Structure formats: C-alpha cells, structure tokens
C-alpha cells in the first residue's frame, strides 16, 4: 500500500490576492486555477521545482471559515517550507516585503526562520543540515 498527502487546504479571503502573494512574494508556481462555479475555484500553488504536496487555496465561504483565515492552527507555525539555500530565500523574501517574526537561527538539525503569509499564518523556512 502506498499513500501520500497531495494537497493541504489553506483558507484565504480572496483567491487573487492570495495567488499574487504566493507567486510574487514567495516565488511559488500557480499550478492550476479552474472555475468550479461563480464563487468557487480550484486553485493549486506549489513552491518552485516542487514535486511534493501542493496548497489548495480555499476561499472562505461563510463567517466561521472567514474567522479561521490567518489562524488555522491557533497561532502555531502552520506550514514548513524547506529550501536548499535559506540565506538566498530569506534575502529574496525580505526584499519582497515578507514579514519575518523570527530571524534565521542555527539549530542542531537545521537553520530556521519564521515568516508570516499575507493573512498572518506562520511558516518555518528551513534549510536542513
């Protein structure tokens, strides 16, 4: 038996502003943007050159979902972005206006920095040793 997680849903306020942030600020690739109805789209994004799990941008459809935008994990780091060059990506993200809440720090297992996406979800940027 083989299984894998292929998508993680990220609740957003607006498809287009989320696409713009992830593609322009984080250099992600827009994998798919398909209209499913007048109000719902299937929007997949992924880090550049990634063959792994993709993010499904899911527009909040009601007040309860909207209340979760930016806080899907109660303030904990939500997503983990691995890089082969943290120094390069950190500099590029800072230059693009990405807000870092924790500067790069060398840990025994990796170098890690923490940043926020456009809604305040916290991400770890990780370069493993």
N, C-alpha and C positions, 0 to 999 in steps of 0.2 A: 504494500500500500504506500502511495506517495501523495502527500498533500502539501499545499503551500498557501500562504496568505498572499492574495494578489492585489487587493485594494484595501485601503483604510479610508473611511468616510470622515471628512473634515467639514463641519458645519460652518458655513460662511453667510454673510449678509447679502452679498451681491456677487454673482458669477464673474462679471467683467472686472471689477476692482480686485478680486482675488487672483484671477488669471494675470492681470497686469503686475501685481506684486510679485507673484511667484516666478513669472517669466522674466521680468525686468530687474527685480532686486536680487533674486536668488539664482537667476540663470536657469531655471527649470524649463523643461520642454512641455509644450502643450501637446499631449498625446492624442486626445480626442475631445471634440466639443459637438455633441449631437443633440438637437432639439427633440425632446420627448413629448412635449405639449407646449401650450402657450407660456407656461410658467416654469416648466421643469426641463433641465438639460442634464445630459450625461457628460460630465467634464472630468477628464483624467489628466493629471500632471505628474511629472517624474523628474528627478534630478538628471542632469546631463549624463549621457552614456550609461544610464542605469538599466539593468535588466531585471531588477527586483520589483518589490511592491510599489504600486502607484497610489497616489492620493486621489480620491474621488471627492471633488468639491461639490458639496450638497447644500443648496440654498435653503436657509431656514424657512419653513413653510407656515409656522404659527408662533405665537408668543413664547411658548415653552421652549421650542427649538431656538428661537432668537436669544433667549436668556442663556443659552449654552455657548453661543458664539464667543470665542476667545477664552473660554473657561471650561473646556470639555473634561478636564481632569482635576478640577478643584484647586488650580494654581500650581500643580506639579509640572515638571517637564513632561511634555506630551509626545514629542517626536524626536527622533535621533537621526541626524544626517552625518553619515561617515564620509570622510574626504581623504584623498591621498596627499593633500597639502593644506593643512589648516591655516598656515601663515598667509598663503595666496588667497584662499577663500575668505578668510577673515578680513583682509585688506579690501578685497573687492566688495564684500557685503557692506563694510563700513563706508566705503566710497559711494555706495548706492543708497545710503541713508538707513540701513538696517540698524535697529537699536539692540545693542548688546547689554545684557543685565549682569553678565559675569565675563570678565576678560579671560583670555586664554590662560589656562593653568595646567602645568605638567603634573599628571597623576602617575602612579606606578604602572598603570595599564594603558594610558593614552594621554594626549593633550586635549583638553576640553574647554570650550567656551559656550556660553548660553546666550541665545538671542530670542527676540520676540518676533512673531509674524505681524501682519498688519492689524490683527484683531487682539493681539496680546497673548496668544498661545506661546508657551515657551518650548524652545528646541535646544537640544545639545548639538553642537558642531564638534565632531570627534575625529581625531586622527590617531588611530591605534598604533602602538609601538610595534 
